[in-house]
Amino acid sequence: MAVRVDHPAWKWWWLPMVVGILSVIAGVLAIVWPGITLLALALILGINLAVLSAFTIADALSDDADPDDRTLRIVLGVSGIIGGMVILRRPGDTLLVLVVAAGVWLVMAGVLELIRTFTLDDGHRLFHAFGGIVDLVIGVLILALPDLGLATLAVLVAISFIFHGVLLTATGWRLRQLRAEEARPGRTPVSPTPA
């Protein structure tokens, strides 16, 4: 679907960039913080999970979202916000809460992303499939290892956050470029066309 210059996705190009950069920072913090505590990891994980999930819901509710894709993204977003709130509500309680919340969300994200690859026609199916596989594998690893250490959990979750952060930052940058190209003098704005 073509998008107008004044389309909200182009006006708000900076939003995926900000969320993406925050996600990358959260991932890097979780990896490089050598003495990361359970409380610190819980706060990083809970806040980032809630922010990524809220962005997923906002993206799903945009005007140009595919109806089939919209439902999957809303389900993922709601589950992520619930997971993030559970983690933030009991941040220093137990590693098990972190493991279960992170693992379940990553498995759901991976499965739903793989399902989405069949509904996408934007030429980025391989990238989305790879992202789904990464999340699924990390989520299964987290849930399958009951004696998972704090450092290992931090690294596994961080890999997913960094991957999603890079993807969101690239999306925001591309929206910015498209907006700039369409706004150049002498060019006629692109009007919406059927997908």
Secondary structure as the mmCIF struct_conf table of DSSP 4:
data_model
#
loop_
_struct_conf.conf_type_id
_struct_conf.id
_struct_conf.beg_label_comp_id
_struct_conf.beg_label_asym_id
_struct_conf.beg_label_seq_id
_struct_conf.end_label_comp_id
_struct_conf.end_label_asym_id
_struct_conf.end_label_seq_id
TURN_TY1_P TURN_TY1_P1 VAL A 5 ASP A 6
HELX_RH_AL_P HELX_RH_AL_P1 PRO A 8 LYS A 11
TURN_TY1_P TURN_TY1_P2 TRP A 12 TRP A 13
HELX_RH_AL_P HELX_RH_AL_P2 TRP A 14 VAL A 32
TURN_TY1_P TURN_TY1_P3 PRO A 34 GLY A 35
HELX_RH_AL_P HELX_RH_AL_P3 LEU A 38 ALA A 60
TURN_TY1_P TURN_TY1_P4 LEU A 61 LEU A 61
BEND BEND1 SER A 62 SER A 62
TURN_TY1_P TURN_TY1_P5 ASP A 63 ASP A 64
HELX_RH_AL_P HELX_RH_AL_P4 PRO A 67 ARG A 89
BEND BEND2 ARG A 90 ARG A 90
TURN_TY1_P TURN_TY1_P6 PRO A 91 ASP A 93
HELX_RH_AL_P HELX_RH_AL_P5 LEU A 95 ARG A 116
TURN_TY1_P TURN_TY1_P7 THR A 117 THR A 119
BEND BEND3 ASP A 122 GLY A 123
HELX_RH_AL_P HELX_RH_AL_P6 ARG A 125 ALA A 144
TURN_TY1_P TURN_TY1_P8 PRO A 146 ASP A 147
HELX_RH_AL_P HELX_RH_AL_P7 LEU A 150 ALA A 183
BEND BEND4 ARG A 184 ARG A 184
TURN_TY1_P TURN_TY1_P9 PRO A 185 GLY A 186
HELX_LH_PP_P HELX_LH_PP_P1 ARG A 187 PRO A 192
#
